[in-house]
Amino acid sequence: MGDYGDGTQYQHSFPNAAVVIKKGKDAGDKFLPADELFNKYNIKLISWEPSPPIKNTFK
């Protein structure tokens, strides 16, 4: 998880973000600074720590 398939891994730069774009066997990434994330998309990253998955119960 987190690799590009060629042995390299994504290095995060919180609170900035990166988008991984995959086209067939090729992959690339795009850097998004925190201010652009907020001004353009109204997204503010507040934590990089993962949380436990949500468990749904269907009856």
N, C-alpha and C positions, 0 to 999 in steps of 0.2 A: 504494500500500500504506500502511496506517495512517490512511487518511482515512475520514470518516464519510459521504462522498457529498455533503456540502454545502460542501466546501472546508476544513473544520476538521480538525485532526489530533490524535491522542492524544498527550499529554505525560506521560511516565512519571514516577513518583516513587519510584524504587528505594530501599529494598527493599520498599515497599508495592506493591500490584498493583491492577489494575482489570479488571473483567470487562465485555465489551461484549455487550449483549443486543440481538439483532435480532428484530423481529416485523414481517414484511412489509417495508414501506418505512421503518418507524420503527426507530430505534436509540437505545439509552440505555446508560449505563454505571453500574457499581456499584464504589465504592472499597472495597478490603479492606486494612486496616492489616497490617503484617508480623506483629504478635503474634497477630492473629486467624487469619491464614493458617497459622501454626504450631500454635496451640492447638486450633483447630477442625478443620483439614484435614491437619495434620502436614506442611506444605510450608514449606521455607525457601529463599528465593531467594538464591543465592550469587553470581550474576553477571548482568549485563545484556548482556554482550558476546555476539553471536551466534557460533555455531560452524559450521564447514562441514557441509553435509548428509552424511548417512550414505550410502555407496554399497554396494549389495548386488550380489553376483554370483551368479546362479543358473545351475547347470550341469545 
